[in-house]
Amino acid sequence: MYLMSFKQAQYAQTFVDYMKTKGIAMHIELDIEGNSQLFIDSEDEQTIALVKTELISYLKNPFDPQYSNASWQVGSHFKEKQSIRLNLGLPKIISAGKLTTSITLICILVFVLSTIMGPYQILDYIGYPTVGHFYEIWRYFTPALIHFSVIHIVSNLMWWWYLGGMIEKNRGTFKLLELLLFAGILSNYATGIISGPSFGGLSGVVYALMGYVWLYGEKVKSSPMRFDRTMMFFALIWLVAGYLGWLGSIANTAHLIGLIIGLLLAAKDIWFIKK
């Protein structure tokens, strides 16, 4: 469970060491800005309550000798700087959650099959439903798994891995699944109505993830999730450029609907948090 972030790594490590002397396991992970995020390695409510109480006391007087003595006691007084320095250059690119990893592998498998079968024959099996296939309900989602070129799949999966992994890690697998299904199905449905059934790609979902992480990170300051405002600005420029026809044939409708869904789901979660 995520607790809070420290800009200075030594403060985070000192508190982790102090809680270790009380038999409570915690760990530190770096976010994209190099801040030290504290996580409690327990879901027990009493343990979480105790850690939060101890944290309040620690923040009031972090220089109390009992905290520095704890670091000496567990033997990590000089180790954390070295470990943090090493971790800065080694992002945990293989630490994505099960859903993030599963969708990535499925997209790669579908791309390999479509390369073998022919780029558009895969649509006969998992493409958007046409006459005679409307009862095959999986087809309303599965076009999100289809990609037609190396650039297409690489760009989508890079964003999926980065943003989807961030959401799954900090908000849980079910939250990422909610975004995936809502954005995938609704952006496919809108695209099917406007552009016809011959389409594919995860970009509608990617735009939903962008919108969700950006708005949630802006409004929930305690959240470690962040999507830089500049990157969000460029995503919007890309969306506008697509509608102006400057980017050729791309899934403009999927991008727009996905973005709206991501923003709405973020607004819903923010409302529940602040209610």
N, C-alpha and C positions, 0 to 999 in steps of 0.2 A: 504493500500500500504506500502510495506517495504521501510524504509528509510536508516538506517544504524545500526550498533551495537556498544555498548560501553562495555568495559571490566569492568568498574566500574559503578555499578548500580546508584549511586547517581547523576552522570553526566546526565544519561539518564532521571532520574526522574525530575531533575531540569529543563531540557529543556521542558519536557512534561508539567510541572506546568507553565512555562513561556508562552507556547503557549495557555494554557487553559485561561490565563488572557486576551488573544486576541480573545477568542471565538472559538478557533480551537481545536477540540478533537483529542487526540492521545492516544496510549496505548503502554505498554511494554510487551514483551513476552521473556522468557528465551529460548536460544537454548540449544543443548545438552551439550555444554561446559560451561554453566552458564553465557554466555554473555547476556547483555540486548539489545534486538532488538527493535528498534523504528518503530512503524507503524502509518501511518496517516489514520484516520477514515473518509476519504473522497476521492472521485475520481475526484473532481473538479480541473481542471488544474490550475486555478488561485490560489486556496488554496495551492496546492502542490508547485507551484512556490514560493509562499510567505514563506512557511515552509522551503524550501531549502535555500532561501535567509537568513532567520533568523538563520538557523543552521550554515551557514558559519560564520556569525557574532558571534554566540555563541562559536564556536570552536576557534575563534581567541582570545576570552577573556571570558572564562567560569566563572571567578571569579568576573565579574562585578556585583555590588550590585543589579542591576535591576533583575538579575536572582535569586539570593538568596531571594530577597524580594518577588518574585513571589511565591516561595515555601511557605513562611510564609502566603502569602495572600490566597492561596488555601488550606492551612492547612495540607499539606502532608510532611512537613519538616522532621518529625521523623517517619512517617509511612512507607516509602518505604523500609527501611532496614528490618523491621519486615515482610512486605509482601514478599519481595524477599527471605528472609530466609525460609518462609513457602513454597513458590513455588518451591524451590530447591528440596524438597523431594516429591513434588506432581506433577509429569509430567501429562500433559493434555492428558491422554490416550483416552478420549471420545470426543476430539475436532477434529477428522479427518473430511475431507470434504465429500460431498455427494457421489462422485464417489468411493472414498476409502471405505466408509461404505457400499455402495450398492453392490460392488463386493464381499466384505467380507460376507455379508448376503446371497448373491446368492450362493457362494461356499459352505457355511454351509448348505443351503437348498438342494443343489444338493448332498452333501455328505450324508445327512439324507435319501434322496430318494434312493440313490444307496445302502445304508445299508439295507433299507427295500426291495428293488427290487432284490438285488444281486449286487455284486461289478462290474460286467461287463455287466449286462443287460442295464444299463444306456447308454452304448455306442450305443445301437440300436437306441436311440432317439437323442442324442446330440454328439455322438462320431464322429471321423474323417470320412468323406464320403468314402463309398466303392461303388462298382458297383451298379448302380441304384439310388444312392443318391447324385451324383455329383452336381445336380442342387440345392440342399439344402445348400445354401451358408453360412448359419449360422454355419454349421458344421466345417468350416475352422477355426473358432475362439473358439467355445464352448468346445472343449477338454480341454482348459485352465481352465475351471471351474470344471473339474472332478478330484477327489482325491480318492485314494484307501485305505488309512489307516489314523488313527488318527495322527500319526507322520508326515505323508505326508502333510496333510492339516494344521496342527498346525504350522509346520516350514515355509511353504509357506505363510500362512496368517500373521504370525508375521512379516516377512520381507515386505510383501505387505503393511501392516498397517503402519509400521515404515517409509519405503522409499516412498511408494505411498502417504501417508499422508503428508510427508515433501514436496514432489513435488507439490501436489495439493494446499497446503497452500502457498508456495512461488512462484510457477510458474503458478498456475491456473489449473482449471479442464480440460480445453481443452488440455493443455500440457500433463497431465497424461493420458487423453483419447488417444492422439496421440501415446504415448508410449505403452499403453495397446493394442491397435489395431494392430499397426505395429509389435510389438514383439510377440503378441499372434498369429496372422495369419501367419506370416513368419516363426516363429519357429515351429509352428504346421505343416506347409507345408513341411518344410525340414525334420522334424521327420517322417511325413507320407511317404515320398519318401524313406527314408533310413531304417526305422524300421517297417513300416507297420502301420495300423490304430488303433491298440490296445494300446493306450497310453492316458495319461491325466496329468494335473497338471499345476500350475501357475508358475513353476520354470523358464521357458523361459522368462516370463515377469519380474520376480524377478531379474534375471541376467541383464536384460535391465535397470531396475531401479538402480541397483548397478553401472553399467557402466556410466549411465547418471549422477547420483549424484556425483560420484567420479570425473569424468572429469570436469564437470561444476564447482564443488566446488574448484578444483585445479586451474582453469583458470580464474574464475570470483571471485576475492577476496572479492568483496562487497556482495556476496551472502551468506546468512546464512546456505545454504545447505552444508553439509559435510558428506562424507563417509570415515572413517579413512583408511589410507593407509595400515595399518596392516590387517584390515578386508578385504580390496580388495585383498591383497596378499593371504589370506587364501581362499577367493573365487576362485582365480586362481588355487591354490593348489588342491582344491576340484574338479575343472574342469579337471585338468590333471589326478588326481587320478581316476576319472570316466572313462576317455579314456583308462587308463591302466588296467581297469577291477578290481580295488581294492575295488570298492563300490557296486559291483553287478550290477543288471539291473536298470540303471537310465537313464534319458533323457539327455544324453550328447550332442546330436545335438541341442536340444532346448536350453540348457544352452549356448552353443557357439554362436548360431545365435542370441539369445536374447542379449548377451553381446555386440556383434558387432553392433547390431541395437541401443542399448543404447548409445554406444560410438559415433556412426555416428550422431545420433540426437543431442547429446550434442555438438559435433563439429560444426554442422550446426547452432545451437543457439548461440554458442560462436562467430562464424564467423559473424553472423548478428549483434551481440552486438558491436563487435570491428571494424566493417566495417566503 
